[in-house]
């Protein structure tokens, strides 16, 4: 019987394979969730560099003083990564959800990034 970690890694590898072969030359918007925080990066895999990033640990989000969690926090991160990507001159990306299902926080982040102007 395969463990949850093995199954997660398998889904992640399968997703990245599709992105590499279908996504073409666009940068990748990668999402990582931990139990407490959510992170997003726009990565150019050709040169191996992060072009823009946003996470829930940033002082901009913590300074507001609000205890925002879950999908509401993911929406703020999506808006922030969208704005930073556009400022860096990136308008189109491929969405790398990793091994996570496309619902909840991941979906909220993606929808918010689209609303901010990113195309994927």
Secondary structure, 3 states (H helix, E strand, C coil): CCCHHHHHHHHHHHHHHHHHHHCCCCEEEEEEECCCCEEEEEEECCCCEEEEEEECCCHHHHHCCCCCCHHHHHHHHHHHHHHHHHHCCCCEEEEECCCCCCCCHHHHHHHHHHHHCCEC
